[in-house]
């Protein structure tokens, strides 16, 4: 099962995180290291296609043809967990951040002083930011600190907080990884071993390993995983019904039906090199950063805009998608503008905010009236690498607050 080149993307990014690399690739619209996506360097060409506007969509079951039963909106809706942060679990690699837990938002942040991200929390009522670690005697420098001990793959599922913790053996250089779960005021290890990334669905923990296996655990038995596939190379995974959707940021969106006797990942016909899913639609992006919307079969494709958008910014909630344009580049005139568009009519976007600096990643929180926008341009560390700010923006554009993130 082992392949030398398996998960080069994952391993490369993990190494960046663990080696203290805080540089931000200024043209990195895919939130990936530039060397991994050299073939997709952004140089948006002017699109000359004549396009029709996005027609109004409904969530009713579409008509079915005689040869194939589509994965309908009705079936999909039955599988959608309204409390699960699907959008945030399709950001970065390993994925996950800005998770709601007990009236607070947990997120990871690189402050420019530590080589690894630190765990913070935001009060949902006041937007006050504090370190997750509340131990007044803690120096926050020791990896055992609860704010420094976990820094990747932050997820909340079924009222529980999970995260990935990776460590490098200083003698052998070997990397070990642990799946951690919050217990009271500290994290406990629930799975130790070869874990590159994970996510939850249907009360199962799904894990991908460095030898490209896809495993499933139950809470009742974390010692005997079910091997779902020996070869699985996709990330930004979501599961609806029996189907897992993922991407490799090279050749598009793939679907794996676990109900098949021998599950196989199949490329969907939606255009683009990557995409994210919300359970009703697939939002895919091509190499020139144009957005397409399709159903969960990758069909009934629409192209709502004749201007590129920044993939790193694309996110969604139940009713809207959120994004920023990329037509004039990372630092262009529209780089600080945040838009939303109703899913029922993507062709009618509205600008909801102009933030300080250029907008990069947008995070949504299920059931919360505020989005969080990571921006760059105002702060740098001692090496000249940009440090993100976080701006809280009301979804309707009625107000915004630049969060004050305290030093450790």
N, C-alpha and C positions, 0 to 999 in steps of 0.2 A: 504493500500500500504506500510505500514511501517514494516520494519523488523529490529530486533535488530542487526543482524550481517551484515546488508547491508553496502557495501563499507568499510569493515574493513581495506582493503588495503589503500583506499583513505584517510579515516579519520586518520589512523595511520601515514601516511606520512605527511598529513597536520599538525598534532600535532607536529611531529618532526620539521617541518619547522618553526612553530610558537613558539615553546618552546625554540628555540635557539640551538637545537642540531646540532652540526656541525661535528660530528664524521662521518667518512666514513668507512663503513663495508668493510674491505679489501678483503673479499671473496664474495662481493656482485656483482656477475656478472649480475644480473637482474636489477640493480639500484633500489632495493627495500630493506627495512629493513630485516635483517636476520631472525628475529622472524616470519615474514610473509611467508618466503620461506624455513622453516626448512627442509621440505621434499625434497628440491631441492639443498641441500648442494653439492657444486661442488667437485667431486672426480673422475675426468675423468678416465674411464677404457680404457684399450687398446682395440681398435676395431679390430676384426679379420675378418671382412667381406671382401670379395673380391669385389671391386667396379670398375665399369666402369667409365671412365672420362665423364665429363659433355659434352654432344654433343651440337653442335652449335644450338642456338635457333634463330628463326625469330619472327617478330612481325606480320606475316601474320595470317589470320584467320585459326584456326585449323579445321580439318575435324570434322564433327558432326555425332554422332551416331544416330540411329533411335529412341532411347528411351529418350534422354536428349540433350537439346541444351546447350552447354557450354557457359560460360561467356567469349566470345572471346576477343582476343587481340585487334581486330579491334573495337569492341563495347567499350571496356575499354578505348582505346586511345582517343576516342571521348570525354570521360568524364574527362580526365586528364587535370588539370590546370597547365601549365608549370611553372607558377610563384609561385605556392603554395608549401611551404616547408613541404611536406608530411613526409620526413624522420625525420626532427627535431620535428615534432608533434607526433612522436612515440618514444620519449626519455623522461625519467623521469616521475614522477607523482606528481602533474598535469604536463602535457607535455608542451613542447615549450620553445625555446630559440634560440639565434643566428638568428635573423630575419633581412632581408634586408629592409631598408626604407630610401629613398632619399639619396642614395650613402653612406650609413653608415649601420653598422651591430649593432643591439641592442641585448644585452645579459645580463643575470643576473649572479652575481658572489658573493660568500661569501668570504669576505676579512679577516676573522679571528678576526675582531674587532666589527662587528655588529652581532646581533643575527638573523638578517633577511638578505636575499640576497639584494644586491644593483644593480641598473640598470645602465649599462655602454653602451657606444657606441664606435664603431671602425670605423675610416675613411677608406673606401675601397681602397683609392688610396695610403695612407701613412701608414696604419695600426696603427696609433696613437690611443690610448685608452683614453677616457675622461669620467667623470661621466655624466650621462644624464642630471642631474640638472645643469643649468648654472647660477643660482642665486648666485652672489658673496657674498651676505649677509647671505646665508643659511648655517646653521651649519650641515646639512645633518643628524641630529639626530632626527628631528621631523618627525613622520610618514606622515605629510603633504608634506614633501619634495618629489618632483616628482621622485627622484632617489630611494627613499625608500618606497614610497606609494604603488607601485605595484611590485610584485616579483615572480609571478607564472603564468603559462599558457600563456606565452608571444607568441603572434601570429600576423602575418601580413596577411591580406586578402583583396584583391581588393584595395590595396593602403592605407589601414587603419591599425593602430596598436591597438591591444587589449591585455588585461591582466586581471588576477584575483587578487583581493585584499581581504584578509581576516582579520578580526579583532576579538579579544576576549574581551567581556565585562568584565572589572575588577571586577564588583560587582556580576554578575550572572554566569560568566564563559561561557556564551553562545557565540557561534561563528556565526558571520554574514559574508556573502560573497557578493562581488559586481563584476560585469563585467564592466571593465573600457575601455574607448576608448580615444586614444590620440586626443586632440583638440589643435592645435597650439603647445604651449610649456608645456601643462599640460594635465593630464588625467581627464576625466569626467565619472561619473557613468552613464551607460546606462541600467543596470539591477541590481536590488538589491533583495537579498533573498537567497533562498536555491539553491546554485550552487556549485557542487563539481568540475566539469571540463566542458570545452566547446571546440568546434571547429566549423569551418565554411565550408560550401559547398553549391553550387548552390544558393548563395545569401541568405542562411538561417544560423542562429545561432543555433547550436545544443547544448543542455545543458543536463547533467545528474545531478540528484538531490540525496540528501542523502536518500530519501525514494525509490530509485531505479526506478525513472521515467525517460523517455527520452522525452524531449520537443524540439520543433522547433519554432523559432521566425523569423519573417521577419523584415527588417529594418523599414518598414512602420508601424509596429505594435509590439512594444516591451511589450505591456501590456496584450495581449491575445495569449498565446502560444498554439500551437497544441500539444496535448498529443499523441505521436507516440506509446509509449509502457509504460505499467504500471510497467513492470519488465525488467530492462536492467542493467546488471552488468559488462559491458565490457568497456575497455579503449583502448588507442592508436588507436582511431577510424579513419577510412578513409571512404569516400563515393565516389563510382564510379557508375554513372547511378542511379539506384534505390536501390543499395545495399550498406549497411554499413558493414565494416569489423572491428572486434575488438578482443581482447584477454582478458583472465582473469589470465594469467600467471599460470595456473593450469592444464588446459585440452585442450589447443590448440587455434586454430583460429576459430572464429564464423562469420557467415554471416547472415545478416538480410535483407530480401528483402521487402522494404517498399511498393512495388506495390502489395503485397499480400493483400487480404481482411483483414486478421488477421495476421499481421507480427509476425514471430517467429524466434528467433535466433537459427541457426542450426550449429552444429559442422562440420567443414570441414574435409575431410579425410587426409589432410597433416599431417605428423608425428610431434611430439613435444608437448611441454607444452606452448609455446608462439610463436609469430611471428609478422612480420611487412609486410606491403604491399606497392607496388609502383604503383598499377593500372594495371600492366601487369603480375607480379609474386608475389607469397607469399614466403617470406623467413622465415622458421620456425626453431626453435631450440629445441632439445630434452633435457632431464634432464642431459645428459652428455655433453651438449654444442656442439653437432654436428649439422652442418647446412644442411638444405634441401631446395630445390627450387621446387616450383610447379606452375601450372597455377592458375588462380583466382577461379577455382573450387576446389582447393586443390588436383588436379590430375596431371598426367604426372610428377611424382616425381623424382627428381634427388638428389643424395648426392655427391657433388663435391669434398669434402675433407675428408681424413681419420684422420685429426687432428682437435680437438675442436677449436672453435673460441669464443671470448668474446662477448656475446650478447650486452653488453653496448656499444661496439665499432661499431657495425654493422650499416651502413648507406648507402645511395645510391644517385646518381644523375641520369640523363637521360641514361647514357651509362655505368656506373660502379657501383659496390658495393665497399665499403671500410670497413676494419676490421683489427683486430690484432688477432694472434693466442693465444690459451689458453692451448696448449698441455703441457707446462711445468709450468703451474700455473700463478698466478697473477704477480709474481716477477721473473719469469724465464728468460732465456737468450733471448727469443724472445719478452719479454714484452714491449720493447720500439720500436718494428718494426711495421710500418704501411704499409698495403698492399691495392692494389686495383685489381679488376678482371673485365674484360668486361662482361656485361650481356649476350652477345652472346656466350661466352665461359668461364664459371666460372672456369673451370679446369686449366686456365692459369693465375694465379695471379702473380703480380709483386710487389716487395717491392719498395715503393716510399720514405720512410723516416725512419730514426732512431732518435727518439726524446729523450730529456733528461727526466729521470724518466720513470715510466711505463705508457704507453698509456691506457686511460680509455674510455672516451666518444669522439666520432668523430661526428662533425656537418658539414653538407654541406649547401651551399647557392645556390639556383637556379640561373644559369647564371653567377656565379662567379667562377674564376679559382683557388680558394683557399679553402681548408678545414680547420677547426679548431679542434685541438686535445687537450682535457683536459688531463693533466698528473699529476701524484702525485709522491712524493718522495723527493722534495727539500724543501718544506716549511711546517711548523706546527704553530698552534696558541698557545696561552699561556697554553692551557690545553693539548697540545700534539696531537691534532687532525690535520690530514693533510689538507693543503689548496691547491687547484688545481692551477697549472699554465695553461696557454693557449698558445699553439704553433700554428702558422699559417703555413700551408704547401701547397706549390703549388701542384695541382692535379697530375702533371706529375713528381713530385719529384725534380724539378729543384732548389728548394730553400725552406728554412724555416726560420721563425722569431719567437723568444719567445717574446710574447707581454709584454709590461711594463704596468701593471695595477696600476694606481696611488692610493694612500690612500685617503680616504675621509677626 
